[in-house]
Amino acid sequence: MTFPFRSMQKPPMESYFQEHFSDESLRREVQRATVLSALFLFATAALALLHPLLQSDNLKYLPKPVLLTIMPYFIGMSVYEWGIRRLLKQQLARHQDLPTLFKFGNATFEITSISFILLIVSRHMFDSLLVLNSPLAYIYIFFIILSTLRLNFWLSAYTGFIAGLEFIVLYFFISKPEFTKPYLEIDLFLHLPFMFITKGLLLMLTGVAAGYVSTQIRISITDTIRATETEQQAVTLFGQQVSPEIARAVLAQKGNYKSHHMRVAVMFLDIRDFTKYASHHTADEVMDYQNTFFSIIIRIVEQHRGVVNQFLGDGCMITFGAPVEVSNPAEVAVEAGFTILHAVQQAVDSELMIPTSIGIGIHIGDAVVGNIGTETRQQYSVTGNVVILAARIEQLNKPFHTQFLVSKEVFDSLTTPPETAIALGKTVVKGVDEQIDLYQLS
């Protein structure tokens, strides 16, 4: 007889580092666009408030020059950066980074927009070069500094380079060949090409410095993600041997997960007639059967915040309330038990499994939880009388011809006990001096 086993191939997962670094890069880009949009919006408000004070001799010949020339630029850039922010948020939701070429194009547009507005303003000033010494020219610096959030050295260096180059070109484009009136010596000095070429070169060097800072930020983020990736791999690999919850608890304690007392509900689950099935089928068929069965169990147990502590070949031991505490371990364990019975029957009806009968036994009580062993070899363990009693209760399913048995302690812990529950009275349990009360759940 061939065991009907349907395996589902999972699509290959993207590298943990690539996915998380791309997301982190997009988050930084979102921050950058948000700050720029807010800065331009703030500048617009400040300009509106200070406009009456800006009617200097160089600007008085243009009616409302600041409002009509600079303010639309600030408003437009604020809207533009907000639009970039929305685009980045959409890409972040899709976990898809923007093409590098787009980022270079965006940097070019931002820097060129400053140069363009400087050129326009210079046309309305008596001395055109004054605009290159005005606060408006310092917007270059904001773009260069905030380029560090792009986590790309070349983007920052490029931003600084294009800013410096356009600043120098702008100087030669708007400068006049000779002065139209006498200037003081200091005025002549401030209008020398050397001054503006030097400022342009400093903008380029600022871009390199920003690139260095962005590289250091990138390295720091990379190290953090790599460390997280290593921890996730450890949890995954270790969790395959125990459980993700236990793996995280042990790793959080640096491997020194000291024993302590916890109130836990212990479930033992057994596959009926497994030995008979194994004796008539090949090892591969038996393994396929176990994998199918236990995949159902593991999924349901994890949904109910439980832990599969041991696989016993024809069954398993499951705990609820350790190492992750739950408010009512007994109730969660009973809910998981009913879900398991339903899921197994559903898998049989769907022909994913051969007809399978199981037995479940649950008890609740105090247990010692933690690592046992030596410094060279340790194992997570849940020990105590509650474990022994849970195993004995499950074994009583055979003589009682039942599937689901719980102790009185478990039954009394249920908020709404099943109406179909049957009290079986006091029962002798092997290895226990006193009789215990059992309940059959269905």
Contacts in CASP RR format, 6 or more apart in sequence:
PFRMAT RR
TARGET T0000
AUTHOR 0000-0000-0000
METHOD contacts of the structure
MODEL  1
MTFPFRSMQKPPMESYFQEHFSDESLRREVQRATVLSALFLFATAALALL
HPLLQSDNLKYLPKPVLLTIMPYFIGMSVYEWGIRRLLKQQLARHQDLPT
LFKFGNATFEITSISFILLIVSRHMFDSLLVLNSPLAYIYIFFIILSTLR
LNFWLSAYTGFIAGLEFIVLYFFISKPEFTKPYLEIDLFLHLPFMFITKG
LLLMLTGVAAGYVSTQIRISITDTIRATETEQQAVTLFGQQVSPEIARAV
LAQKGNYKSHHMRVAVMFLDIRDFTKYASHHTADEVMDYQNTFFSIIIRI
VEQHRGVVNQFLGDGCMITFGAPVEVSNPAEVAVEAGFTILHAVQQAVDS
ELMIPTSIGIGIHIGDAVVGNIGTETRQQYSVTGNVVILAARIEQLNKPF
HTQFLVSKEVFDSLTTPPETAIALGKTVVKGVDEQIDLYQLS
1 280 0 8 1.000
1 281 0 8 1.000
1 354 0 8 1.000
2 285 0 8 1.000
3 281 0 8 1.000
3 285 0 8 1.000
3 288 0 8 1.000
3 289 0 8 1.000
3 292 0 8 1.000
3 354 0 8 1.000
4 351 0 8 1.000
4 352 0 8 1.000
4 353 0 8 1.000
4 354 0 8 1.000
5 288 0 8 1.000
5 289 0 8 1.000
5 291 0 8 1.000
5 292 0 8 1.000
5 352 0 8 1.000
6 352 0 8 1.000
16 225 0 8 1.000
16 229 0 8 1.000
16 232 0 8 1.000
16 233 0 8 1.000
17 222 0 8 1.000
17 225 0 8 1.000
17 226 0 8 1.000
17 229 0 8 1.000
19 95 0 8 1.000
20 225 0 8 1.000
20 228 0 8 1.000
20 229 0 8 1.000
21 221 0 8 1.000
21 222 0 8 1.000
21 225 0 8 1.000
22 95 0 8 1.000
22 96 0 8 1.000
22 97 0 8 1.000
23 92 0 8 1.000
23 95 0 8 1.000
24 151 0 8 1.000
24 221 0 8 1.000
24 225 0 8 1.000
25 97 0 8 1.000
25 150 0 8 1.000
25 151 0 8 1.000
26 88 0 8 1.000
26 91 0 8 1.000
26 92 0 8 1.000
26 97 0 8 1.000
26 98 0 8 1.000
27 92 0 8 1.000
28 149 0 8 1.000
28 150 0 8 1.000
28 151 0 8 1.000
29 88 0 8 1.000
29 98 0 8 1.000
29 149 0 8 1.000
29 150 0 8 1.000
30 85 0 8 1.000
30 88 0 8 1.000
30 89 0 8 1.000
30 92 0 8 1.000
31 149 0 8 1.000
32 146 0 8 1.000
32 147 0 8 1.000
32 149 0 8 1.000
32 150 0 8 1.000
33 81 0 8 1.000
33 82 0 8 1.000
33 83 0 8 1.000
33 84 0 8 1.000
33 85 0 8 1.000
33 88 0 8 1.000
34 81 0 8 1.000
34 85 0 8 1.000
35 146 0 8 1.000
36 77 0 8 1.000
36 81 0 8 1.000
36 142 0 8 1.000
36 143 0 8 1.000
36 146 0 8 1.000
37 77 0 8 1.000
37 78 0 8 1.000
37 79 0 8 1.000
37 81 0 8 1.000
37 82 0 8 1.000
37 85 0 8 1.000
38 78 0 8 1.000
39 142 0 8 1.000
40 74 0 8 1.000
40 75 0 8 1.000
40 76 0 8 1.000
40 77 0 8 1.000
40 78 0 8 1.000
40 81 0 8 1.000
41 74 0 8 1.000
41 78 0 8 1.000
43 74 0 8 1.000
44 71 0 8 1.000
44 74 0 8 1.000
44 75 0 8 1.000
44 78 0 8 1.000
47 66 0 8 1.000
47 67 0 8 1.000
47 70 0 8 1.000
47 71 0 8 1.000
47 74 0 8 1.000
48 67 0 8 1.000
48 71 0 8 1.000
51 64 0 8 1.000
51 66 0 8 1.000
51 67 0 8 1.000
54 66 0 8 1.000
57 126 0 8 1.000
58 125 0 8 1.000
58 126 0 8 1.000
58 127 0 8 1.000
58 130 0 8 1.000
59 65 0 8 1.000
59 66 0 8 1.000
59 124 0 8 1.000
59 125 0 8 1.000
61 124 0 8 1.000
61 126 0 8 1.000
62 68 0 8 1.000
62 69 0 8 1.000
62 124 0 8 1.000
65 121 0 8 1.000
65 124 0 8 1.000
69 117 0 8 1.000
69 120 0 8 1.000
69 121 0 8 1.000
69 124 0 8 1.000
70 117 0 8 1.000
70 121 0 8 1.000
70 136 0 8 1.000
73 113 0 8 1.000
73 117 0 8 1.000
77 110 0 8 1.000
77 113 0 8 1.000
84 106 0 8 1.000
87 98 0 8 1.000
88 98 0 8 1.000
91 97 0 8 1.000
91 98 0 8 1.000
100 152 0 8 1.000
100 155 0 8 1.000
103 150 0 8 1.000
103 152 0 8 1.000
103 155 0 8 1.000
104 155 0 8 1.000
104 158 0 8 1.000
107 143 0 8 1.000
107 147 0 8 1.000
107 155 0 8 1.000
107 158 0 8 1.000
107 159 0 8 1.000
107 162 0 8 1.000
108 162 0 8 1.000
110 143 0 8 1.000
110 159 0 8 1.000
111 140 0 8 1.000
111 143 0 8 1.000
111 159 0 8 1.000
111 160 0 8 1.000
111 162 0 8 1.000
111 163 0 8 1.000
111 166 0 8 1.000
112 162 0 8 1.000
112 166 0 8 1.000
114 136 0 8 1.000
114 137 0 8 1.000
114 139 0 8 1.000
114 140 0 8 1.000
114 143 0 8 1.000
114 163 0 8 1.000
114 166 0 8 1.000
115 166 0 8 1.000
115 167 0 8 1.000
115 169 0 8 1.000
115 170 0 8 1.000
117 136 0 8 1.000
118 131 0 8 1.000
118 132 0 8 1.000
118 136 0 8 1.000
118 137 0 8 1.000
118 170 0 8 1.000
119 170 0 8 1.000
119 173 0 8 1.000
119 174 0 8 1.000
121 131 0 8 1.000
121 134 0 8 1.000
121 136 0 8 1.000
122 128 0 8 1.000
122 129 0 8 1.000
122 130 0 8 1.000
122 131 0 8 1.000
122 132 0 8 1.000
122 174 0 8 1.000
125 131 0 8 1.000
128 174 0 8 1.000
128 175 0 8 1.000
128 176 0 8 1.000
129 171 0 8 1.000
129 174 0 8 1.000
129 175 0 8 1.000
129 191 0 8 1.000
129 196 0 8 1.000
131 137 0 8 1.000
131 174 0 8 1.000
132 167 0 8 1.000
132 170 0 8 1.000
132 171 0 8 1.000
132 174 0 8 1.000
132 196 0 8 1.000
132 199 0 8 1.000
133 190 0 8 1.000
137 167 0 8 1.000
140 160 0 8 1.000
140 163 0 8 1.000
140 164 0 8 1.000
140 167 0 8 1.000
140 203 0 8 1.000
141 203 0 8 1.000
141 206 0 8 1.000
143 159 0 8 1.000
143 163 0 8 1.000
144 156 0 8 1.000
144 159 0 8 1.000
144 160 0 8 1.000
144 163 0 8 1.000
144 203 0 8 1.000
144 206 0 8 1.000
144 207 0 8 1.000
144 210 0 8 1.000
145 206 0 8 1.000
145 210 0 8 1.000
147 155 0 8 1.000
147 156 0 8 1.000
147 159 0 8 1.000
147 160 0 8 1.000
147 207 0 8 1.000
147 210 0 8 1.000
147 211 0 8 1.000
147 214 0 8 1.000
148 156 0 8 1.000
148 210 0 8 1.000
148 211 0 8 1.000
148 213 0 8 1.000
148 214 0 8 1.000
148 217 0 8 1.000
149 214 0 8 1.000
149 217 0 8 1.000
150 156 0 8 1.000
150 214 0 8 1.000
151 214 0 8 1.000
151 217 0 8 1.000
151 218 0 8 1.000
151 221 0 8 1.000
152 211 0 8 1.000
152 214 0 8 1.000
152 218 0 8 1.000
153 211 0 8 1.000
153 212 0 8 1.000
153 214 0 8 1.000
153 215 0 8 1.000
153 218 0 8 1.000
154 211 0 8 1.000
155 211 0 8 1.000
155 214 0 8 1.000
156 207 0 8 1.000
156 208 0 8 1.000
156 210 0 8 1.000
156 211 0 8 1.000
156 213 0 8 1.000
156 214 0 8 1.000
157 207 0 8 1.000
157 208 0 8 1.000
157 210 0 8 1.000
157 211 0 8 1.000
159 207 0 8 1.000
159 210 0 8 1.000
160 203 0 8 1.000
160 204 0 8 1.000
160 206 0 8 1.000
160 207 0 8 1.000
160 208 0 8 1.000
160 210 0 8 1.000
161 204 0 8 1.000
161 207 0 8 1.000
163 200 0 8 1.000
163 203 0 8 1.000
163 204 0 8 1.000
163 207 0 8 1.000
164 199 0 8 1.000
164 200 0 8 1.000
164 201 0 8 1.000
164 203 0 8 1.000
164 204 0 8 1.000
165 200 0 8 1.000
165 204 0 8 1.000
167 196 0 8 1.000
167 199 0 8 1.000
167 200 0 8 1.000
167 203 0 8 1.000
168 196 0 8 1.000
168 197 0 8 1.000
168 200 0 8 1.000
171 193 0 8 1.000
171 196 0 8 1.000
171 197 0 8 1.000
172 193 0 8 1.000
175 191 0 8 1.000
175 193 0 8 1.000
179 188 0 8 1.000
179 191 0 8 1.000
183 191 0 8 1.000
189 195 0 8 1.000
231 251 0 8 1.000
234 247 0 8 1.000
234 251 0 8 1.000
235 244 0 8 1.000
235 247 0 8 1.000
235 248 0 8 1.000
235 251 0 8 1.000
236 244 0 8 1.000
238 246 0 8 1.000
238 247 0 8 1.000
238 250 0 8 1.000
238 251 0 8 1.000
239 246 0 8 1.000
239 247 0 8 1.000
242 250 0 8 1.000
242 307 0 8 1.000
242 309 0 8 1.000
242 380 0 8 1.000
243 306 0 8 1.000
243 307 0 8 1.000
243 308 0 8 1.000
243 309 0 8 1.000
244 302 0 8 1.000
245 305 0 8 1.000
245 306 0 8 1.000
245 307 0 8 1.000
245 323 0 8 1.000
245 324 0 8 1.000
246 307 0 8 1.000
246 323 0 8 1.000
246 380 0 8 1.000
249 257 0 8 1.000
249 323 0 8 1.000
249 324 0 8 1.000
250 257 0 8 1.000
250 371 0 8 1.000
250 380 0 8 1.000
255 371 0 8 1.000
255 378 0 8 1.000
256 371 0 8 1.000
257 323 0 8 1.000
257 370 0 8 1.000
257 371 0 8 1.000
257 380 0 8 1.000
258 370 0 8 1.000
258 371 0 8 1.000
259 368 0 8 1.000
259 369 0 8 1.000
259 370 0 8 1.000
259 371 0 8 1.000
259 372 0 8 1.000
260 368 0 8 1.000
260 369 0 8 1.000
260 370 0 8 1.000
261 366 0 8 1.000
261 367 0 8 1.000
261 368 0 8 1.000
261 369 0 8 1.000
262 321 0 8 1.000
262 322 0 8 1.000
262 323 0 8 1.000
262 325 0 8 1.000
262 366 0 8 1.000
262 367 0 8 1.000
262 369 0 8 1.000
263 321 0 8 1.000
263 329 0 8 1.000
263 364 0 8 1.000
263 365 0 8 1.000
263 366 0 8 1.000
263 367 0 8 1.000
264 319 0 8 1.000
264 320 0 8 1.000
264 321 0 8 1.000
264 322 0 8 1.000
264 329 0 8 1.000
264 364 0 8 1.000
264 365 0 8 1.000
264 366 0 8 1.000
264 367 0 8 1.000
264 369 0 8 1.000
264 382 0 8 1.000
264 386 0 8 1.000
265 319 0 8 1.000
265 320 0 8 1.000
265 321 0 8 1.000
265 329 0 8 1.000
265 330 0 8 1.000
265 332 0 8 1.000
265 333 0 8 1.000
265 362 0 8 1.000
265 363 0 8 1.000
265 364 0 8 1.000
265 365 0 8 1.000
265 410 0 8 1.000
266 317 0 8 1.000
266 318 0 8 1.000
266 319 0 8 1.000
266 320 0 8 1.000
266 333 0 8 1.000
266 362 0 8 1.000
266 363 0 8 1.000
266 364 0 8 1.000
266 365 0 8 1.000
266 367 0 8 1.000
266 382 0 8 1.000
266 386 0 8 1.000
266 387 0 8 1.000
266 390 0 8 1.000
267 317 0 8 1.000
267 318 0 8 1.000
267 319 0 8 1.000
267 320 0 8 1.000
267 333 0 8 1.000
267 336 0 8 1.000
267 337 0 8 1.000
267 360 0 8 1.000
267 361 0 8 1.000
267 362 0 8 1.000
267 390 0 8 1.000
268 315 0 8 1.000
268 316 0 8 1.000
268 317 0 8 1.000
268 318 0 8 1.000
268 360 0 8 1.000
268 361 0 8 1.000
268 362 0 8 1.000
268 390 0 8 1.000
268 391 0 8 1.000
268 393 0 8 1.000
268 394 0 8 1.000
269 297 0 8 1.000
269 315 0 8 1.000
269 316 0 8 1.000
269 317 0 8 1.000
269 318 0 8 1.000
269 340 0 8 1.000
269 358 0 8 1.000
269 359 0 8 1.000
269 360 0 8 1.000
269 361 0 8 1.000
269 394 0 8 1.000
270 312 0 8 1.000
270 314 0 8 1.000
270 315 0 8 1.000
270 358 0 8 1.000
270 359 0 8 1.000
270 394 0 8 1.000
270 395 0 8 1.000
270 397 0 8 1.000
271 293 0 8 1.000
271 314 0 8 1.000
271 315 0 8 1.000
271 356 0 8 1.000
271 357 0 8 1.000
271 358 0 8 1.000
272 356 0 8 1.000
272 357 0 8 1.000
272 358 0 8 1.000
272 359 0 8 1.000
273 357 0 8 1.000
274 313 0 8 1.000
274 314 0 8 1.000
274 315 0 8 1.000
275 314 0 8 1.000
277 286 0 8 1.000
277 289 0 8 1.000
277 354 0 8 1.000
278 286 0 8 1.000
281 289 0 8 1.000
289 353 0 8 1.000
289 354 0 8 1.000
290 313 0 8 1.000
292 347 0 8 1.000
292 352 0 8 1.000
292 353 0 8 1.000
293 344 0 8 1.000
293 353 0 8 1.000
293 356 0 8 1.000
294 308 0 8 1.000
294 311 0 8 1.000
294 316 0 8 1.000
296 340 0 8 1.000
296 343 0 8 1.000
296 344 0 8 1.000
296 347 0 8 1.000
297 308 0 8 1.000
297 316 0 8 1.000
297 318 0 8 1.000
297 340 0 8 1.000
298 308 0 8 1.000
300 336 0 8 1.000
300 337 0 8 1.000
300 339 0 8 1.000
300 340 0 8 1.000
300 343 0 8 1.000
301 307 0 8 1.000
301 308 0 8 1.000
301 318 0 8 1.000
301 336 0 8 1.000
303 336 0 8 1.000
303 339 0 8 1.000
304 320 0 8 1.000
304 332 0 8 1.000
304 333 0 8 1.000
304 335 0 8 1.000
304 336 0 8 1.000
304 339 0 8 1.000
305 320 0 8 1.000
305 321 0 8 1.000
305 324 0 8 1.000
305 326 0 8 1.000
305 332 0 8 1.000
306 318 0 8 1.000
306 319 0 8 1.000
306 320 0 8 1.000
306 321 0 8 1.000
306 324 0 8 1.000
306 326 0 8 1.000
306 332 0 8 1.000
306 336 0 8 1.000
307 318 0 8 1.000
307 319 0 8 1.000
307 320 0 8 1.000
307 322 0 8 1.000
307 323 0 8 1.000
307 324 0 8 1.000
308 316 0 8 1.000
308 317 0 8 1.000
308 318 0 8 1.000
309 316 0 8 1.000
309 317 0 8 1.000
309 318 0 8 1.000
309 319 0 8 1.000
309 380 0 8 1.000
309 381 0 8 1.000
309 382 0 8 1.000
310 316 0 8 1.000
310 317 0 8 1.000
317 382 0 8 1.000
317 387 0 8 1.000
317 390 0 8 1.000
317 391 0 8 1.000
318 333 0 8 1.000
318 336 0 8 1.000
319 367 0 8 1.000
319 382 0 8 1.000
320 326 0 8 1.000
320 329 0 8 1.000
320 330 0 8 1.000
320 332 0 8 1.000
320 333 0 8 1.000
320 336 0 8 1.000
321 329 0 8 1.000
321 332 0 8 1.000
322 367 0 8 1.000
322 369 0 8 1.000
322 382 0 8 1.000
323 369 0 8 1.000
323 370 0 8 1.000
326 332 0 8 1.000
328 413 0 8 1.000
328 415 0 8 1.000
329 364 0 8 1.000
329 413 0 8 1.000
330 362 0 8 1.000
330 364 0 8 1.000
330 406 0 8 1.000
330 409 0 8 1.000
330 410 0 8 1.000
330 413 0 8 1.000
330 414 0 8 1.000
331 413 0 8 1.000
331 414 0 8 1.000
331 415 0 8 1.000
333 362 0 8 1.000
333 364 0 8 1.000
333 410 0 8 1.000
334 362 0 8 1.000
334 406 0 8 1.000
334 410 0 8 1.000
334 414 0 8 1.000
334 441 0 8 1.000
337 360 0 8 1.000
337 362 0 8 1.000
337 404 0 8 1.000
338 404 0 8 1.000
338 441 0 8 1.000
340 358 0 8 1.000
340 360 0 8 1.000
341 358 0 8 1.000
341 360 0 8 1.000
341 403 0 8 1.000
341 404 0 8 1.000
344 353 0 8 1.000
344 356 0 8 1.000
344 358 0 8 1.000
347 353 0 8 1.000
347 356 0 8 1.000
348 354 0 8 1.000
348 355 0 8 1.000
348 356 0 8 1.000
357 403 0 8 1.000
358 403 0 8 1.000
359 394 0 8 1.000
359 397 0 8 1.000
359 402 0 8 1.000
359 403 0 8 1.000
359 404 0 8 1.000
360 394 0 8 1.000
360 397 0 8 1.000
360 403 0 8 1.000
360 404 0 8 1.000
360 405 0 8 1.000
361 390 0 8 1.000
361 393 0 8 1.000
361 394 0 8 1.000
361 397 0 8 1.000
361 404 0 8 1.000
361 405 0 8 1.000
361 406 0 8 1.000
362 390 0 8 1.000
362 393 0 8 1.000
362 405 0 8 1.000
362 406 0 8 1.000
362 407 0 8 1.000
362 410 0 8 1.000
363 386 0 8 1.000
363 389 0 8 1.000
363 390 0 8 1.000
363 393 0 8 1.000
363 406 0 8 1.000
363 407 0 8 1.000
363 409 0 8 1.000
363 410 0 8 1.000
364 386 0 8 1.000
364 407 0 8 1.000
364 409 0 8 1.000
364 410 0 8 1.000
364 413 0 8 1.000
365 385 0 8 1.000
365 386 0 8 1.000
365 409 0 8 1.000
366 384 0 8 1.000
366 386 0 8 1.000
367 382 0 8 1.000
367 383 0 8 1.000
367 384 0 8 1.000
367 386 0 8 1.000
367 387 0 8 1.000
368 381 0 8 1.000
368 382 0 8 1.000
368 383 0 8 1.000
368 384 0 8 1.000
369 381 0 8 1.000
369 382 0 8 1.000
370 380 0 8 1.000
370 381 0 8 1.000
370 382 0 8 1.000
371 378 0 8 1.000
371 379 0 8 1.000
371 380 0 8 1.000
371 381 0 8 1.000
372 378 0 8 1.000
372 379 0 8 1.000
372 381 0 8 1.000
372 383 0 8 1.000
373 379 0 8 1.000
388 431 0 8 1.000
388 432 0 8 1.000
389 407 0 8 1.000
389 429 0 8 1.000
389 432 0 8 1.000
389 436 0 8 1.000
392 429 0 8 1.000
392 430 0 8 1.000
392 431 0 8 1.000
392 432 0 8 1.000
393 405 0 8 1.000
393 406 0 8 1.000
393 407 0 8 1.000
393 429 0 8 1.000
393 436 0 8 1.000
393 438 0 8 1.000
394 405 0 8 1.000
395 430 0 8 1.000
396 402 0 8 1.000
396 405 0 8 1.000
396 427 0 8 1.000
396 429 0 8 1.000
396 438 0 8 1.000
397 403 0 8 1.000
397 404 0 8 1.000
397 405 0 8 1.000
400 424 0 8 1.000
400 438 0 8 1.000
400 440 0 8 1.000
402 440 0 8 1.000
402 442 0 8 1.000
403 442 0 8 1.000
404 440 0 8 1.000
404 441 0 8 1.000
404 442 0 8 1.000
405 424 0 8 1.000
405 438 0 8 1.000
405 439 0 8 1.000
405 440 0 8 1.000
405 441 0 8 1.000
406 438 0 8 1.000
406 439 0 8 1.000
406 441 0 8 1.000
407 436 0 8 1.000
407 437 0 8 1.000
407 438 0 8 1.000
407 439 0 8 1.000
408 436 0 8 1.000
408 437 0 8 1.000
408 438 0 8 1.000
408 439 0 8 1.000
410 439 0 8 1.000
411 417 0 8 1.000
411 421 0 8 1.000
411 439 0 8 1.000
418 441 0 8 1.000
418 442 0 8 1.000
420 441 0 8 1.000
420 442 0 8 1.000
421 439 0 8 1.000
421 440 0 8 1.000
421 441 0 8 1.000
421 442 0 8 1.000
422 439 0 8 1.000
422 440 0 8 1.000
422 442 0 8 1.000
423 437 0 8 1.000
423 438 0 8 1.000
423 439 0 8 1.000
424 437 0 8 1.000
424 438 0 8 1.000
424 439 0 8 1.000
424 440 0 8 1.000
425 437 0 8 1.000
425 438 0 8 1.000
426 435 0 8 1.000
426 436 0 8 1.000
426 437 0 8 1.000
427 435 0 8 1.000
427 436 0 8 1.000
427 437 0 8 1.000
427 438 0 8 1.000
428 435 0 8 1.000
429 435 0 8 1.000
429 436 0 8 1.000
END
